[in-house]
Amino acid sequence: RKHLVIALQDLTIYGAIRTTVQYLIKMLELEDYKENRIDTQWLDGLIATKMINTKEPDGPERFLAIVFGAVVKALAALKQLRTEAITALDYGRIPPPSLLCTTFPIELILDSTKYCLVVTCTGPNMFAVRLNDSIVYADARPLSDGRLLIFANGKTSTVFTDEDSTGLRLEIDNKTVVFEKENDPSKLRASTTGKLVRFLVEDGRRVEPGMAFAEMEVMKMYMQLSATHAGVLKHVANAESYVKAGDVIAVLDLDDKNGVTTAELFKGSFPPFLPPHLPGRRCHKKLREALQRVEAIMAGYTDPAMKERDLHAAVMAQLSSALHDPNLPYYQIQEAFNTVKAALPKHVIDEIEDIISSEVDPKIQSPDILPLSSTHPTPPLHTNVDQDLSGFGAGSASLEGSLQQKLGRMALQFDVASCSRLILDKLAPFESDTRLQMLVHVLRSHSSGHGSFIWQ
């Protein structure tokens, strides 16, 4: 049984046809199945009582599915706006400013509960999903097979989407979530695509709850459609015609319109969520994150959780802090080399690794090289050592330690240039290799020895 559950969990089937994989996984975990108290009557009872629910996730996964559904809806709205803008340009018209919208109100209904959300684009692939007074961030990227790769809550999920007139279905890492549309019992829809064989109740006649009113043919099988409320039936589709899932085939003039149940509005908030990507601890990763946020701001994106002035100040503080870290050049060199070293011969790799182990690693691990505060100015690095060491008065409580740190940081910038030139010499025979362009660019940017010195 355990091996069967594992095999089913690893099974991946994407497409418009729904499968019973999740139903089987939950059935195999039931205590009756584990104790071998099963027969066909037991299975019929499971189906009749709907004991196994595979459409609505529980716990934190429920809110994660809601975030995914909101992002999918927002992506569809963005695609529609882009299509309208391109169409306008093709006809020689200027697209209206309304097509520049980056905020979308989204409504999702899951298990008879309505979630009213607002999705804001905070970057080319980034989204902020607001639910009442809470906000969750997500990063969505399209894959070549039509699925989405979505980062949220510090995790990565692949999502297949399928939307029709009945609602939105998501396949999230082999788990199915179905968001239904607003319930309107006065509209009787086809439950699946097929042929409407005939109506079992004449036009204008009365139907009762649970009464079959039409018959459909699906994959050589006949199935009946039943009314959920009492009222007078009026035909919309024609018999012997083909209909799609969700198409309205008849309408009801309801006897009791006040007795119709509607989805209950959710008034709560998201639970605490982690960011889509866990923040990097090292300065070169913080610099990359800050540059991405700067590019998003320059492209006109905003963050609904912060005022514009506060957002700009926070991004500049993060950018400045990363640039003021004296270990930044060494981390950049190390990262660039690790990315492309597979393209180099082994003896060159060994020589460069010897340089990095002797020049880079000791500097990164040195206690004299500390991260610097971004709140201090950045005066130029003078060649006069006495001038650079000015400002240390006799009253300083840690004169010796401060002098040691300043001298260490001054030497660090010259060590960066020396280390970069040594590695560039080893790469000289391979500079024409396009795979090494990024590494060569990083090394050349640090090989001149010019720059600014950061005062503590």
C-alpha positions as CSV (number, residue, x, y, z in Angstrom):
1,R,0.0,0.0,0.0
2,K,2.8,2.5,0.9
3,H,4.6,1.8,-2.4
4,L,1.3,2.4,-4.3
5,V,0.7,5.7,-2.5
6,I,4.3,6.8,-3.3
7,A,3.9,5.8,-7.0
8,L,0.6,7.7,-7.2
9,Q,2.2,10.8,-5.6
10,D,5.0,10.7,-8.2
11,L,2.5,10.3,-11.1
12,T,2.1,13.5,-13.2
13,I,-0.8,13.9,-15.6
14,Y,-1.6,17.4,-17.0
15,G,-4.5,18.2,-19.3
16,A,-8.1,19.1,-19.4
17,I,-9.2,15.6,-18.4
18,R,-9.6,15.2,-14.7
19,T,-8.2,12.0,-13.1
20,T,-8.9,10.1,-9.9
21,V,-5.2,10.1,-8.7
22,Q,-5.8,12.3,-5.6
23,Y,-9.0,10.4,-4.8
24,L,-7.2,7.1,-4.8
25,I,-4.3,8.5,-2.7
26,K,-6.8,9.7,0.0
27,M,-8.8,6.4,-0.2
28,L,-5.6,4.4,0.4
29,E,-4.9,6.4,3.6
30,L,-8.3,5.5,5.1
31,E,-8.3,3.3,8.2
32,D,-10.8,0.9,6.6
33,Y,-8.5,0.3,3.7
34,K,-5.5,-0.2,5.9
35,E,-7.4,-2.8,8.0
36,N,-8.7,-4.5,4.8
37,R,-12.4,-3.8,5.6
38,I,-13.3,-3.0,2.1
39,D,-15.7,-4.2,-0.6
40,T,-17.8,-2.8,-3.4
41,Q,-20.5,-1.7,-1.0
42,W,-17.9,0.2,1.1
43,L,-16.7,2.0,-2.1
44,D,-20.3,2.9,-3.1
45,G,-20.8,4.3,0.4
46,L,-17.7,6.5,0.0
47,I,-18.9,7.9,-3.3
48,A,-22.5,8.4,-2.1
49,T,-21.5,10.3,1.1
50,K,-18.7,12.2,-0.6
51,M,-16.4,11.4,2.3
52,I,-13.3,12.1,0.3
53,N,-12.9,15.6,-0.9
54,T,-10.1,16.2,-3.4
55,K,-11.1,19.7,-4.6
56,E,-10.6,21.8,-1.5
57,P,-7.2,21.8,0.2
58,D,-6.9,22.2,4.0
59,G,-4.8,24.4,6.3
60,P,-2.0,26.6,4.9
61,E,-2.2,24.8,1.5
62,R,-5.7,26.3,1.1
63,F,-4.4,29.9,1.3
64,L,-1.4,29.0,-0.9
65,A,-3.9,27.7,-3.5
66,I,-5.9,31.0,-3.2
67,V,-2.7,33.0,-3.9
68,F,-2.0,30.8,-7.0
69,G,-5.5,31.2,-8.2
70,A,-5.3,35.0,-7.8
71,V,-2.0,35.1,-9.7
72,V,-3.3,33.0,-12.5
73,K,-6.3,35.3,-12.9
74,A,-4.1,38.4,-12.8
75,L,-1.8,36.9,-15.5
76,A,-4.9,36.2,-17.7
77,A,-6.0,39.9,-17.2
78,L,-2.5,41.1,-18.1
79,K,-2.4,39.0,-21.2
80,Q,-5.8,40.4,-22.3
81,L,-4.6,44.0,-21.8
82,R,-1.4,43.2,-23.8
83,T,-3.5,41.7,-26.6
84,E,-5.7,44.8,-26.7
85,A,-2.7,47.1,-26.8
86,I,-1.1,45.2,-29.7
87,T,-4.4,45.2,-31.6
88,A,-4.7,48.9,-31.2
89,L,-1.2,49.5,-32.5
90,D,-1.8,47.2,-35.5
91,Y,-4.8,49.4,-36.5
92,G,-2.7,52.6,-36.1
93,R,-4.4,53.7,-32.8
94,I,-2.8,54.8,-29.6
95,P,-3.6,52.4,-26.8
96,P,-5.7,54.1,-24.1
97,P,-4.0,54.7,-20.7
98,S,-6.4,52.2,-19.1
99,L,-4.3,49.4,-20.7
100,L,-1.4,50.3,-18.4
101,C,-3.3,48.9,-15.4
102,T,-1.2,46.9,-13.0
103,T,-3.9,46.3,-10.2
104,F,-6.7,43.8,-10.7
105,P,-9.6,42.9,-8.4
106,I,-10.0,39.2,-8.2
107,E,-12.9,37.1,-6.8
108,L,-12.4,33.4,-6.0
109,I,-15.0,31.0,-4.6
110,L,-13.7,27.9,-2.9
111,D,-15.9,25.5,-0.9
112,S,-18.8,28.0,-0.8
113,T,-16.5,30.8,0.6
114,K,-15.8,33.9,-1.5
115,Y,-12.4,35.5,-1.3
116,C,-12.1,39.1,-2.6
117,L,-8.5,39.9,-3.4
118,V,-6.5,42.6,-5.1
119,V,-3.5,41.6,-7.1
120,T,-0.8,44.3,-7.9
121,C,2.1,43.7,-10.2
122,T,5.3,44.7,-8.3
123,G,7.7,43.7,-11.1
124,P,7.8,41.9,-14.5
125,N,7.1,38.5,-12.8
126,M,6.3,39.6,-9.2
127,F,2.8,40.0,-7.7
128,A,1.5,41.3,-4.4
129,V,-1.8,39.6,-3.4
130,R,-3.9,41.5,-0.9
131,L,-6.6,39.8,1.2
132,N,-8.4,42.3,3.5
133,D,-5.5,43.7,5.6
134,S,-2.8,41.1,4.7
135,I,-0.4,40.9,1.7
136,V,1.4,37.9,0.3
137,Y,4.0,38.1,-2.5
138,A,4.5,35.6,-5.3
139,D,6.8,35.2,-8.3
140,A,5.3,33.5,-11.4
141,R,7.2,32.4,-14.5
142,P,5.8,30.6,-17.6
143,L,7.3,27.2,-18.6
144,S,7.6,26.0,-22.1
145,D,5.0,23.3,-21.7
146,G,2.3,25.8,-20.7
147,R,2.5,25.4,-16.9
148,L,3.5,28.1,-14.5
149,L,6.4,28.0,-12.1
150,I,5.3,29.9,-9.0
151,F,7.4,30.9,-6.1
152,A,5.5,31.7,-2.8
153,N,6.1,31.1,0.9
154,G,9.7,30.2,0.3
155,K,8.7,27.2,-1.9
156,T,8.4,26.4,-5.6
157,S,5.3,24.9,-7.2
158,T,4.4,23.9,-10.8
159,V,0.8,24.9,-11.7
160,F,-1.3,23.7,-14.6
161,T,-4.4,25.8,-15.2
162,D,-7.6,25.1,-17.0
163,E,-10.5,27.5,-17.0
164,D,-13.9,27.1,-18.6
165,S,-17.4,28.3,-18.0
166,T,-17.7,26.2,-14.8
167,G,-14.7,27.7,-13.0
168,L,-11.0,27.6,-12.7
169,R,-9.1,24.3,-12.1
170,L,-5.5,24.2,-10.9
171,E,-3.2,21.3,-10.8
172,I,-0.7,22.2,-8.1
173,D,2.1,19.7,-7.8
174,N,-0.3,16.9,-8.8
175,K,-3.0,18.2,-6.4
176,T,-6.3,19.4,-7.9
177,V,-8.0,22.6,-6.7
178,V,-11.3,23.8,-8.2
179,F,-12.5,27.3,-7.9
180,E,-16.2,27.4,-8.8
181,K,-18.1,30.3,-10.3
182,E,-20.9,32.2,-8.5
183,N,-23.8,29.9,-8.0
184,D,-26.8,30.8,-10.0
185,P,-29.4,28.0,-9.7
186,S,-31.7,29.6,-12.3
187,K,-29.2,28.6,-15.0
188,L,-28.9,24.9,-15.7
189,R,-25.5,24.1,-17.3
190,A,-24.0,21.1,-19.0
191,S,-21.7,19.3,-16.5
192,T,-19.4,18.0,-19.3
193,T,-18.8,18.3,-23.0
194,G,-21.0,16.0,-25.1
195,K,-24.3,15.7,-27.1
196,L,-27.6,16.9,-25.7
197,V,-29.7,13.9,-26.7
198,R,-33.1,15.1,-25.5
199,F,-35.1,17.0,-22.8
200,L,-36.9,14.8,-20.3
201,V,-39.2,17.7,-19.3
202,E,-41.1,19.7,-21.8
203,D,-40.6,23.4,-22.2
204,G,-42.7,25.4,-19.7
205,R,-43.3,22.5,-17.4
206,R,-42.5,22.4,-13.7
207,V,-39.5,20.6,-12.2
208,E,-38.7,19.6,-8.6
209,P,-35.4,19.4,-6.8
210,G,-33.5,16.3,-7.9
211,M,-35.7,15.7,-10.9
212,A,-33.9,14.7,-14.2
213,F,-34.7,17.2,-17.0
214,A,-32.3,16.3,-19.8
215,E,-30.2,13.4,-21.1
216,M,-26.7,13.7,-22.5
217,E,-24.4,11.3,-24.4
218,V,-20.7,11.4,-23.3
219,M,-18.2,8.9,-24.7
220,K,-20.9,6.4,-25.8
221,M,-22.6,6.6,-22.4
222,Y,-25.8,8.3,-21.4
223,M,-26.1,10.5,-18.3
224,Q,-29.0,12.5,-16.9
225,L,-28.9,16.1,-15.7
226,S,-31.0,17.0,-12.6
227,A,-32.4,20.3,-11.3
228,T,-31.3,21.5,-7.9
229,H,-34.3,23.8,-7.2
230,A,-38.0,23.9,-8.0
231,G,-39.4,26.0,-10.8
232,V,-40.6,26.3,-14.3
233,L,-38.2,25.0,-17.0
234,K,-37.4,26.9,-20.2
235,H,-35.3,25.3,-22.9
236,V,-32.3,27.2,-24.2
237,A,-30.2,24.6,-26.2
238,N,-31.6,22.4,-28.9
239,A,-31.9,18.7,-28.6
240,E,-29.4,16.6,-30.7
241,S,-26.9,19.5,-30.4
242,Y,-23.4,19.4,-29.0
243,V,-22.6,21.5,-25.9
244,K,-19.5,22.3,-24.0
245,A,-19.0,21.9,-20.2
246,G,-20.7,24.9,-18.5
247,D,-22.9,25.9,-21.4
248,V,-26.4,26.9,-20.4
249,I,-28.9,24.4,-21.8
250,A,-32.0,25.6,-19.8
251,V,-33.2,28.2,-17.3
252,L,-35.5,28.0,-14.3
253,D,-38.1,30.5,-13.2
254,L,-37.5,29.7,-9.5
255,D,-40.4,29.3,-7.1
256,D,-38.4,30.7,-4.1
257,K,-35.7,33.1,-5.2
258,N,-35.0,34.2,-1.6
259,G,-34.0,30.6,-0.7
260,V,-31.0,30.6,-3.0
261,T,-27.8,30.2,-1.0
262,T,-24.8,32.3,-2.0
263,A,-21.1,32.1,-1.1
264,E,-20.1,33.5,2.3
265,L,-17.6,36.3,2.2
266,F,-14.3,35.6,3.9
267,K,-13.3,38.4,6.3
268,G,-10.1,37.0,7.7
269,S,-6.5,37.4,6.6
270,F,-3.6,35.3,5.2
271,P,-1.5,33.4,7.7
272,P,2.1,34.5,8.0
273,F,3.9,33.8,4.7
274,L,7.6,33.7,3.8
275,P,8.8,35.8,0.8
276,P,8.8,34.0,-2.6
277,H,12.6,33.8,-2.5
278,L,14.4,33.5,0.8
279,P,16.6,36.6,1.2
280,G,20.3,36.1,0.6
281,R,22.7,36.7,3.5
282,R,25.7,37.7,1.5
283,C,26.3,41.1,0.1
284,H,26.4,40.1,-3.6
285,K,23.0,38.5,-3.3
286,K,21.6,41.5,-1.5
287,L,23.0,43.7,-4.3
288,R,21.2,41.6,-6.9
289,E,17.9,41.8,-5.1
290,A,18.3,45.5,-4.7
291,L,19.1,46.0,-8.4
292,Q,16.0,44.0,-9.4
293,R,13.8,46.2,-7.1
294,V,15.4,49.4,-8.6
295,E,14.7,48.2,-12.1
296,A,11.1,47.5,-11.1
297,I,10.7,51.0,-9.7
298,M,12.2,52.6,-12.8
299,A,9.8,50.5,-15.0
300,G,6.9,52.1,-13.1
301,Y,5.9,49.2,-10.7
302,T,4.8,49.9,-7.1
303,D,4.4,48.0,-3.9
304,P,1.0,48.3,-2.2
305,A,2.5,47.6,1.2
306,M,4.6,50.8,1.2
307,K,4.3,54.4,0.3
308,E,6.3,55.5,-2.7
309,R,8.8,57.5,-0.7
310,D,9.3,54.8,1.9
311,L,9.8,52.2,-0.9
312,H,12.4,54.3,-2.6
313,A,14.2,54.9,0.7
314,A,14.2,51.2,1.6
315,V,15.5,50.1,-1.8
316,M,18.3,52.7,-1.7
317,A,19.3,51.7,1.8
318,Q,19.5,48.0,0.7
319,L,21.5,49.0,-2.4
320,S,23.9,51.2,-0.4
321,S,24.4,48.7,2.3
322,A,25.4,46.0,-0.3
323,L,27.7,48.4,-2.2
324,H,29.4,49.4,1.1
325,D,30.4,45.9,2.0
326,P,34.1,45.4,1.3
327,N,33.6,41.7,0.7
328,L,31.5,42.4,-2.3
329,P,34.2,42.1,-5.0
330,Y,35.4,38.7,-3.6
331,Y,32.0,37.2,-3.5
332,Q,31.3,38.4,-7.0
333,I,34.5,36.8,-8.3
334,Q,33.9,33.6,-6.4
335,E,30.3,33.3,-7.7
336,A,31.2,34.1,-11.3
337,F,34.0,31.6,-11.3
338,N,31.9,28.8,-9.8
339,T,29.3,29.4,-12.6
340,V,31.6,28.9,-15.5
341,K,34.5,26.8,-14.3
342,A,33.2,23.7,-16.1
343,A,34.2,25.4,-19.4
344,L,37.9,25.5,-18.4
345,P,40.6,22.8,-18.5
346,K,41.3,21.1,-15.2
347,H,44.8,22.6,-14.7
348,V,43.5,26.1,-15.2
349,I,40.7,25.4,-12.7
350,D,43.3,24.2,-10.2
351,E,45.5,27.3,-10.6
352,I,42.5,29.7,-10.2
353,E,41.2,27.8,-7.2
354,D,44.6,28.1,-5.6
355,I,44.5,31.9,-6.2
356,I,41.0,32.1,-4.7
357,S,41.9,29.9,-1.7
358,S,44.9,32.1,-0.9
359,E,43.6,35.5,-1.9
360,V,39.8,35.4,-1.7
361,D,38.8,33.1,1.1
362,P,41.1,34.5,3.8
363,K,39.8,38.0,3.1
364,I,36.2,37.0,3.4
365,Q,36.8,35.2,6.7
366,S,39.0,37.9,8.2
367,P,37.5,39.5,11.3
368,D,39.1,42.8,10.3
369,I,36.9,43.1,7.3
370,L,33.4,43.9,8.6
371,P,30.2,45.0,6.9
372,L,29.9,48.7,6.8
373,S,26.9,51.0,7.6
374,S,25.2,52.6,4.7
375,T,24.4,55.7,6.7
376,H,28.0,57.0,6.5
377,P,29.4,59.1,3.6
378,T,31.8,57.5,1.2
379,P,34.8,59.9,0.7
380,P,37.4,59.0,-1.9
381,L,40.4,56.8,-1.1
382,H,43.4,59.1,-0.8
383,T,46.9,58.0,-1.4
384,N,48.1,59.9,1.7
385,V,47.8,57.3,4.5
386,D,48.0,60.0,7.2
387,Q,45.1,61.9,5.7
388,D,43.0,58.6,5.6
389,L,43.7,58.0,9.2
390,S,42.8,61.4,10.4
391,G,39.9,61.6,12.8
392,F,41.3,59.2,15.4
393,G,41.5,61.3,18.5
394,A,43.4,60.3,21.7
395,G,40.1,59.9,23.4
396,S,39.0,57.0,21.2
397,A,38.3,54.0,23.4
398,S,39.3,51.5,20.6
399,L,42.1,53.3,18.8
400,E,44.2,50.2,18.1
401,G,41.2,48.2,16.9
402,S,40.0,51.0,14.7
403,L,43.4,51.5,13.1
404,Q,43.7,47.8,12.4
405,Q,40.3,47.7,10.7
406,K,41.0,50.8,8.6
407,L,44.4,49.5,7.5
408,G,42.9,46.1,6.7
409,R,40.2,47.7,4.6
410,M,42.6,49.9,2.8
411,A,44.8,46.9,1.9
412,L,41.7,45.0,0.8
413,Q,40.9,47.2,-2.2
414,F,44.4,46.8,-3.6
415,D,44.3,43.0,-2.9
416,V,41.1,42.8,-5.0
417,A,42.9,44.4,-8.0
418,S,45.9,42.1,-7.6
419,C,43.7,39.0,-7.3
420,S,41.7,40.0,-10.3
421,R,44.8,40.5,-12.5
422,L,46.2,37.2,-11.5
423,I,43.0,35.4,-12.5
424,L,42.8,37.4,-15.8
425,D,46.3,36.2,-16.7
426,K,45.2,32.6,-16.3
427,L,42.2,33.2,-18.5
428,A,44.0,35.1,-21.2
429,P,44.1,32.1,-23.6
430,F,40.3,31.6,-23.2
431,E,39.0,35.2,-23.4
432,S,37.3,34.5,-26.8
433,D,35.1,31.9,-25.1
434,T,31.7,33.6,-24.8
435,R,30.8,31.4,-21.8
436,L,33.5,33.3,-19.8
437,Q,32.3,36.8,-20.7
438,M,30.6,37.4,-17.3
439,L,33.6,36.2,-15.3
440,V,36.0,38.4,-17.4
441,H,33.7,41.4,-17.0
442,V,33.6,41.0,-13.2
443,L,37.4,40.6,-13.0
444,R,38.1,43.6,-15.3
445,S,35.8,45.8,-13.2
446,H,37.8,45.0,-10.1
447,S,41.3,44.9,-11.7
448,S,42.0,48.6,-12.0
449,G,42.2,49.3,-8.2
450,H,40.2,52.4,-8.5
451,G,37.1,53.0,-6.5
452,S,35.8,54.4,-3.2
453,F,36.8,53.5,0.3
454,I,34.0,53.0,2.9
455,W,34.6,54.7,6.2
456,Q,33.2,52.9,9.3
